[in-house]
Amino acid sequence: MYGGERDKDHQKFLFSFFELNNKKIISVMLAENWNKKQLIDYDFNSCFTEYTFGQKWDKWWETTFKDSLSSIDDDSHIFIKTFFMKNVYPYRYEASDVIKF
């Protein structure tokens, strides 16, 4: 998802979902800030969500702000970010089906 005009300052929003061993689902949002074709910086957020694998993204998006999303503790957030940056970030623009690690 994009915000702004691509030939100027704009943002790219990327979403991923992870199921933990305890069956809780985590939503990850990476918001990249771009100036034309140069990545300036990014924001990385993660929280628990009510997403169901296979659910259409737009249906999840419609309800996400109605859910009472709970924050993830700092240690888990760091772990998730480290995992994401190592295993997902290099492929972030490639759509994929569910991948099991």
C-alpha positions as CSV (number, residue, x, y, z in Angstrom):
1,M,0.0,0.0,0.0
2,Y,1.3,3.5,-0.9
3,G,0.8,6.9,0.6
4,G,1.7,9.9,-1.5
5,E,3.1,10.3,-5.0
6,R,5.9,7.8,-5.9
7,D,7.9,10.5,-7.7
8,K,8.0,12.6,-4.5
9,D,8.1,11.9,-0.8
10,H,5.9,8.9,-0.1
11,Q,5.4,5.9,2.1
12,K,5.2,2.2,1.4
13,F,3.3,0.1,3.9
14,L,3.9,-3.6,4.1
15,F,2.1,-6.1,6.3
16,S,2.9,-9.6,7.5
17,F,1.2,-12.0,9.9
18,F,2.9,-14.6,12.1
19,E,1.5,-17.4,14.2
20,L,3.4,-18.1,17.4
21,N,3.7,-21.5,19.0
22,N,1.1,-20.5,21.5
23,K,-1.3,-19.9,18.6
24,K,-1.5,-16.1,19.0
25,I,-1.3,-14.1,15.8
26,I,1.0,-11.1,15.4
27,S,0.6,-8.4,12.8
28,V,3.7,-6.7,11.6
29,M,3.6,-3.4,9.8
30,L,6.7,-1.9,8.1
31,A,6.2,1.7,7.0
32,E,9.0,2.8,4.7
33,N,9.6,6.5,4.2
34,W,10.9,7.3,0.7
35,N,12.1,10.4,-1.1
36,K,11.7,9.6,-4.8
37,K,13.6,6.4,-5.2
38,Q,15.7,6.6,-2.0
39,L,14.7,4.9,1.2
40,I,15.0,7.5,4.1
41,D,14.0,5.4,7.1
42,Y,11.3,3.1,8.3
43,D,9.0,2.4,11.3
44,F,8.4,-1.2,12.5
45,N,5.3,-2.1,14.5
46,S,4.0,-5.3,15.8
47,C,0.9,-6.2,17.8
48,F,-1.4,-9.1,18.5
49,T,-4.4,-9.3,16.1
50,E,-7.5,-11.3,15.3
51,Y,-6.3,-12.1,11.8
52,T,-7.1,-15.6,10.4
53,F,-4.7,-17.1,7.8
54,G,-6.3,-17.1,4.4
55,Q,-8.5,-14.1,5.3
56,K,-8.6,-11.4,2.6
57,W,-6.4,-8.5,3.6
58,D,-9.0,-5.8,3.0
59,K,-11.5,-7.6,5.3
60,W,-8.8,-7.7,8.1
61,W,-8.0,-4.0,7.4
62,E,-11.7,-3.0,7.8
63,T,-11.8,-4.6,11.3
64,T,-8.3,-3.9,12.6
65,F,-9.1,-0.6,14.1
66,K,-12.2,-2.0,15.8
67,D,-10.2,-4.8,17.5
68,S,-8.7,-4.2,20.8
69,L,-5.2,-4.9,19.7
70,S,-2.8,-5.6,22.5
71,S,0.8,-4.6,22.5
72,I,3.7,-7.0,22.5
73,D,6.3,-6.8,25.2
74,D,9.6,-5.2,24.3
75,D,11.7,-8.4,24.3
76,S,9.2,-10.1,22.0
77,H,9.1,-7.1,19.7
78,I,12.9,-7.1,19.4
79,F,12.8,-10.9,18.7
80,I,10.1,-10.4,16.0
81,K,11.9,-7.5,14.4
82,T,15.2,-9.4,14.3
83,F,13.4,-12.4,12.7
84,F,11.6,-10.2,10.2
85,M,14.7,-8.3,9.2
86,K,16.7,-11.5,8.7
87,N,14.1,-13.7,7.0
88,V,11.4,-11.5,5.5
89,Y,12.9,-8.0,4.8
90,P,15.1,-9.1,1.8
91,Y,11.9,-10.5,0.1
92,R,9.4,-7.8,1.4
93,Y,8.2,-6.9,-2.1
94,E,7.4,-10.5,-3.1
95,A,3.9,-11.7,-2.5
96,S,3.8,-15.2,-1.0
97,D,1.5,-17.8,0.3
98,V,1.7,-19.0,3.9
99,I,5.3,-20.0,4.7
100,K,6.1,-22.3,7.6
101,F,9.4,-21.8,9.5
